[in-house]
């Protein structure tokens, strides 16, 4: 290792931003993507296990609903209460602990003997899941060059959606033969193996190490892994990073970010309300309209597929032309395609399938893109807190969306409910446009 401590100070983000993406950065993105995949697997797996639990223990619908809600409540706690720890003690530490936490609690759920045990364990599991996501987003954002940051954050969030797909495939194989506990065993053992891989290969946040005065040799070794050309250069005597913040809350709203934070929270609430309303009620609406089960599954899966495809379109657009304009277009188009979902319920099958894909592209893809926007909007010292709090506040929409859409279905024809649900997407587009107007002069803050 070069030993000179007289070289000029290095701003660590300039190293990441100033070179091509290398194998080390792809490794970080891949590991964070795997965390997201297992997070999505655990989140979705309960929907496949619940009917078998209900049959085994003779559970009412209300108890099953509580099982579903317990993990979602835990997620909110994880987002709001634990995500700030990532900015205080390091993203790597929080990712290791949270991944091990939801792994062990998932395995413990396989030993549950009644619904009360499951509800308590799912709540605690949700806390671990909620702590992992903001840390994975923040670490990915830090090791991504600014010009690719939105694309990489969207890429790892695709892992969450792929986790839904993997959960369905595993359920189809395991549940008929081994019962519902087998899915929990798979969902617990995989993150234990991933925790071992993370402990060996996942680096700590360089920004965090600089801010906390860590050993300069450790910081330099990480920078050399980001840019191997530094191995031939003298070691910097000092390192600099983004400005320190007085406190996490003030860091989220200071430097003119107060209005942007309020607008982000507003859009998160709308987007999550639309997402969960669509995912929760679309299968029921189609079933009531006498669609075949295969068509119901295909239409619903296309909304997920559309969201994954969006990551490979919207992310590069955000990196190339700015973070705001592509998202404004996505939400404006989302209003159109959510309305068209209602209009095509009684139309030709191919029309409904096409519209469902594009509705998912805009609603599910918009959610992924919004998280990427948050990762760009907040600076490294408070990125995990900013993303976590936005996701936590957004859960208000995730809870209210299905309830409000259900009320619309009780008062109007299905098509009318979708027409009404399209309107908030226009509000989301307007809010992001205002953010773009406020913050574009400073290049996304």
C-alpha positions, -999 to +999 in steps of 0.1 A: +000+000+000+014+035-008+025+051+024+026+088+016+003+109+037+012+141+020-010+138-010-039+162-015-072+154+003-096+133-017-134+138-018-145+102-018-176+106-039-154+120-067-137+087-070-170+068-074-184+094-098-152+098-119-146+063-132-163+035-151-183+011-130-161-018-120-165-053-107-164-042-071-194-019-076-213-045-095-207-069-065-222-043-041-252-039-064-257-077-067-255-083-030-280-055-022-302-069-050-302-103-033-312-087+000-341-071-018-351-104-035-352-123-002-371-094+013-397-096-015-398-134-011-406-132+026-432-104+021-451-124-005-447-159+008-472-154+036-500-149+011-495-185-002-491-200+033-521-182+049-549-205+034-531-236+047-526-220+082-563-211+082-573-246+074-550-262+100-560-239+128-596-230+117-588-193+115-614-167+107-609-141+079-603-115+105-574-134+120-559-141+086-561-104+078-543-096+111-515-120+100-512-102+067-512-068+085-487-077+112-457-078+089-468-046+072-470-029+106-435-042+114-423-028+080-435+007+090-417+004+123-385-007+105-387+021+080-394+049+105-375+038+136-345+017+124-336+032+090-319+062+109-296+037+126-280+029+092-269+065+088-256+065+124-238+031+127-232+022+091-252+006+063-232-027+064-239-033+101-276-027+097-278-049+066-261-077+083-282-075+115-315-070+097-309-098+072-300-122+100-329-109+121-356-117+095-339-150+086-340-162+122-375-149+128-388-166+097-373-199+108-389-193+143-423-188+126-420-224+112-422-235+148-453-215+156-481-235+171-509-209+169-520-177+151-509-155+180-473-168+177-474-161+139-488-126+143-461-117+169-433-132+148-445-117+116-445-082+132-409-087+144-399-101+110-414-070+093-392-048+114-361-066+101-374-064+065-381-027+069-346-020+083-329-038+054-345-020+024-333+016+031-298+004+040-296-015+007-308+015-013-284+038+005-254+016+000-262+010-036-266+047-042-233+054-026-213+030-046-231+040-079-217+069-100-242+097-099-248+093-137-260+057-130-275+061-095-312+060-105-306+030-128-288+010-101-313+017-074-341+007-098-322-025-106-319-037-070-356-028-064-364-052-092-350-078-069-380-071-046-404-078-074-385-109-085-388-121-049-426-122-054-421-144-085-397-167-067-421-170-038-449-181-061-426-207-078-414-221-045-449-223-032-460-243-062-432-268-056-431-270-018-466-264-004-484-294-020-457-319-008-442-304+024-468-280+038-467-243+047-438-246+071-414-257+043-418-223+026-407-206+059-377-229+061-367-220+026-373-183+034-352-185+065-322-206+053-316-185+022-310-152+041-288-170+066-266-181+037-267-145+023-258-131+057-226-152+056-218-138+021-225-103+032-202-106+061-174-116+038-180-094+007-201-064+015-182-032+022-191-005+047-202+029+035-171+050+026-190+081+034-198+067+069-162+058+075-150+092+066-176+110+087-168+088+118-130+092+115-122+056+107-087+043+099-074+060+068-058+028+056-092+011+056-108+040+036-079+039+011-083+002+006-119+006-002-112+034-026-086+013-043-112-015-048-135+011-064-106+024-086-076+000-088-056+028-105-052+043-070-029+015-061-002+033-081-008+066-064+003+079-030-022+075-003-042+106+005-035+121+039-071+132+044-105+124+030-135+146+027-172+138+021-206+155+021-212+180+049-221+166+083-256+172+095-266+184+130-292+156+133-310+132+111-343+150+111-327+183+104-306+167+077-337+154+059-353+188+058-324+213+059-307+231+030-340+237+013-352+201+014-382+208+035-406+213+006-391+185-014-395+161+015-431+170+020-438+166-018-419+132-018-440+120+012-472+131-006-463+112-038-452+081-018-486+080-001-504+083-035-482+057-053-484+031-026-522+036-023-525+030-061-502+000-060-519-018-031-553-010-044-545-024-078-527-055-064-554-062-038-586-056-058-578-064-095-580-102-090-613-098-071-628-075-097-618-099-126-631-129-107-665-112-101-667-105-139-663-142-145-628-142-159-611-176-159-586-181-131-557-184-157-567-150-171-569-134-136-534-147-128-520-135-161-535-100-159-522-096-123-488-109-131-485-085-161-488-055-136-458-069-118-439-075-151-447-040-163-431-026-131-399-047-137-396-036-173-401+000-162-368-001-143-349-007-175-366+022-192-372+049-166-339+045-147-317+053-177-340+081-186-337+096-151-299+093-153-297+108-188-322+137-188-329+143-151-347+127-122-380+146-125-393+148-160-394+110-167-413+104-135-438+132-143-445+114-176-448+080-159-475+093-135-494+112-161-494+081-183-504+061-152-536+082-148-545+073-184-538+035-180-555+031-146-586+047-162-582+025-193-580-006-170-616+002-160-626+009-196-612-024-209-627-047-183-654-057-207-632-054-239-612-079-258-587-100-238-557-086-256-567-051-248-570-058-211-537-076-210-520-047-228-535-021-205-527-041-174-490-042-184-488-005-189-507+002-157-482-019-139-454-001-158-466+032-144-478+023-109-453-004-099-426+011-120-434+045-107-429+033-071-395+019-080-386+052-098-398+072-068-374+054-045-346+061-070-356+098-069-354+097-031-319+082-033-308+110-056-326+137-037-310+130-003-272+133+004-253+103+016-252+112+053-290+110+055-299+089+025-311+058+045-331+080+068-347+099+039-356+068+020-368+049+051-390+077+063-405+082+029-413+045+027-427+045+062-450+076+056-460+060+023-474+031+042-503+054+051-513+051+014-506+014+014-531+009+042-557+034+030-556+026-007-573-008-007-599+005+018-608+035-003-609+015-035-632-010-018-655+018-008-655+030-045-664-005-056-693-005-031-707+028-046-699+025-083-694+001-111-659-014-114-651+008-143-661+039-124-639+029-095-609+028-118-618+061-133-618+077-098-585+059-089-568+075-119-572+111-106-546+109-078-520+099-103-524+133-118-517+149-084-486+128-081-474+140-115-480+176-105-461+171-072-431+157-090-433+185-115-432+211-087-401+193-072-385+195-106-392+232-108-379+238-072-347+217-074-336+213-110-314+244-110-292+226-084-291+194-104-314+173-081-299+187-050 
